[in-house]
């Protein structure tokens, strides 16, 4: 939602995850993302216990949480439940009258073209929170000022709002000819993606700075790489390079257009994520960790 005079980011070019419960759906091909959520549960519990300011409950008994980039589940419900349990544990240790424990309102956000039908039909029947859907791009304002207590996003912030214009400009030194990814591209191409990510992250943080109450928390889980690992040696980067090669071959055979292989949104390296997040003046980074979750077994159900 945006007030009068406010700008919102259009989601007309949004590319959502595959909906439904079919063979190629996100719901059945996101086991690794779930492993990440499980792996950071203790870190999130600790952050909520130590950093979440509870003074706002003097005026309201409802805690508002948003899961941004929720897709179609079921991973989003694991993340939300972890947060709700962590907040309840904090309050149970603070107050003796458990009848005063807060209620929870969870906003599930993703692009308007996301498969919200599958998401809501998959809601846990025994959940201890209320739910509302909020369609729209998280690169702009979505909520009223000072209305959120906890923001959580996992494996979503790395997707760019658009392909950098320089990458598709044949006259630009950043033109990414013959590739759909930056891992084996030149410095100018890499910088174009870095700059686009910086713009997107700034938009995200600026919007959240207006929406999150003082003393609230923003929890970001973003994939990346070790600083010492070259771009072209990262597993996911290698996979995208192989995919790009296949798309280029398909374009040469006329199976797809020459334009489509270049239309790809890619994650930034870890060090750029850290650099740009520390530049934000609207938030205080209380904790930042790097953790590895190995690819073990199948990445799908």
C-alpha positions, 0 to 999 in steps of 0.5 A, a space after each residue: 500500500 502506498 499513500 498519496 504522492 508515494 511511489 511504488 515499484 511496478 511488478 509488471 515484469 515480475 517473475 514468480 517462482 513456479 506455483 502449484 504442487 507439481 513436479 517443477 513447482 517451487 514447493 517441491 524444489 526448495 529443500 535447500 532453502 528450507 535447510 537454510 531456514 532451519 540452520 539459522 533458527 538458533 541465531 534468529 531466536 537469539 537475536 529476538 531474545 536480545 535485540 527486539 524491543 518489547 516496550 511497544 506492547 504497552 500500547 498494543 498487544 499485537 505483534 506484526 510480522 512480515 515474510 517478504 518473498 514468501 513464494 508459495 510455501 511451505 518454507 515460509 511457514 517454517 520461518 514464521 513459526 520459528 519467529 513466533 515461537 522465539 517471540 513467545 519465549 521472550 515474553 514468557 520469560 518477561 511476564 508472569 501473567 501469560 494471559 497478556 502474551 501478544 497475538 501475532 498478525 503475519 503479512 505474507 508478501 510477494 509479487 502480485 503474480 505469485 501463486 497466493 492460492 497455493 500459499 493460502 491453501 497450504 496454511 498450517 491448520 494449527 497455526 497460532 497467528 493470523 494471516 494476511 496477504 500483501 502483494 507487491 514489490 518489496 523494493 517499495 513501500 508496502 505498509 503504513 509507517 511504524 506498523 511492523 515489528 519484525 521483517 524477515 526475508 530469506 533467499 529473496 533479496 538477491 533477485 534484482 528488480 531488473 536486468 541492469 540496462 548496461 548489460 543489454 546495451 550493445 554499445 556499452 562496455 558492460 554488454 554481457 554478450 553470449 552470457 546470462 550470468 556475470 560469473 565469467 564476465 568482465 569487470 564492467 559487467 560485474 560492476 553493472 550488477 553490483 550497482 543495480 543491487 546497491 540501488 535495489 537494496 537501498 530501496 528495500 532498506 529505505 522502505 523498511 526504515 519507514 515501516 518498522 517501529 523503533 526497536 524492531 528487527 529486520 532479518 535478512 538471509 541472502 546467499 553469497 560466496 566466500 570472499 576468497 572464492 572466484 565467481 566462476 568457482 561457485 557451485 550456483 554460478 557454474 550451474 547458471 553458466 551451464 544453463 546460459 550455454 544451453 539457452 544460447 544453443 536453443 537460441 541458435 537453433 531457433 527454439 527461443 529468441 536471441 533476447 530471452 537468454 539475456 533476461 536473467 536476474 542474478 544474485 550478488 556476491 557476498 562481499 557486495 551485500 555486506 558493503 552496501 548493507 553497512 552503508 545504510 544510515 536508517 538501520 543499525 546492523 546488530 549482527 551479521 554472520 556467514 554460515 555454510 549449508 552444504 548441498 547434501 542429497 537431493 535438493 527437491 522432494 
